[in-house]
């Protein structure tokens, strides 16, 4: 939404207006397509998807769980 904004790994994406609710849906679609992960309703949290660091941890945990199966 704001291509000229530098985003830090711990910046709150929604809070700072970097993404909005539609952006969250786009993010979910991207994660599902790019990393073949499914995001459950109870995983839609600020800890998991609120910052770049959180997204990285979440995707890593999901892909590690898939690899372990």
C-alpha positions as CSV (number, residue, x, y, z in Angstrom):
1,X,0.0,0.0,0.0
2,X,2.9,2.4,0.8
3,X,5.8,1.4,-1.5
4,X,8.1,4.2,-0.4
5,X,8.0,3.3,3.3
6,X,10.8,1.5,5.0
7,X,9.5,-1.2,7.2
8,X,11.4,-2.6,10.1
9,X,11.1,-6.2,11.1
10,X,9.2,-5.3,14.3
11,X,7.0,-2.5,12.9
12,X,3.3,-3.1,13.5
13,X,2.0,-3.5,10.0
14,X,-1.7,-2.7,10.7
15,X,-1.1,-0.2,13.4
16,X,1.2,1.9,11.2
17,X,-1.1,1.6,8.2
18,X,1.4,-0.4,6.2
19,X,-1.3,-2.9,5.3
20,X,-5.1,-2.8,5.9
21,X,-7.7,-5.6,6.3
22,X,-7.6,-6.2,2.5
23,X,-3.8,-6.3,2.7
24,X,-4.1,-9.0,5.3
25,X,-6.2,-11.1,2.9
26,X,-3.6,-10.5,0.2
27,X,-0.8,-11.6,2.7
28,X,-2.7,-14.8,3.5
29,X,-3.1,-15.6,-0.1
30,X,0.5,-15.0,-0.8
31,X,1.7,-17.1,2.2
32,X,-0.6,-20.0,1.1
33,X,0.6,-19.9,-2.5
34,X,4.3,-19.1,-1.9
35,X,4.9,-21.4,1.0
36,X,2.1,-23.9,0.7
37,X,0.9,-23.2,4.2
38,X,-2.7,-23.0,5.4
39,X,-3.5,-20.4,8.0
40,X,-6.3,-21.4,10.4
41,X,-8.6,-18.9,11.9
42,X,-7.1,-19.2,15.3
43,X,-3.7,-18.5,13.8
44,X,-4.8,-15.0,12.6
45,X,-3.1,-13.2,15.4
46,X,-1.0,-10.1,15.8
47,X,1.9,-12.3,17.1
48,X,1.8,-14.4,13.9
49,X,1.0,-11.8,11.2
50,X,1.5,-8.4,12.8
51,X,5.1,-7.8,12.0
52,X,7.7,-9.1,9.4
53,X,9.5,-10.9,12.2
54,X,6.2,-12.6,13.3
55,X,5.4,-13.6,9.8
56,X,8.8,-15.1,9.3
57,X,8.6,-17.1,12.6
58,X,5.1,-18.2,11.7
59,X,6.0,-19.4,8.2
60,X,9.1,-21.1,9.4
61,X,7.1,-23.0,12.1
62,X,4.4,-24.0,9.6
63,X,6.9,-25.2,6.9
64,X,8.9,-27.1,9.6
65,X,5.7,-28.8,10.7
66,X,4.9,-29.7,7.2
67,X,8.4,-31.1,6.6
68,X,8.2,-33.2,9.8
69,X,5.0,-34.9,8.7
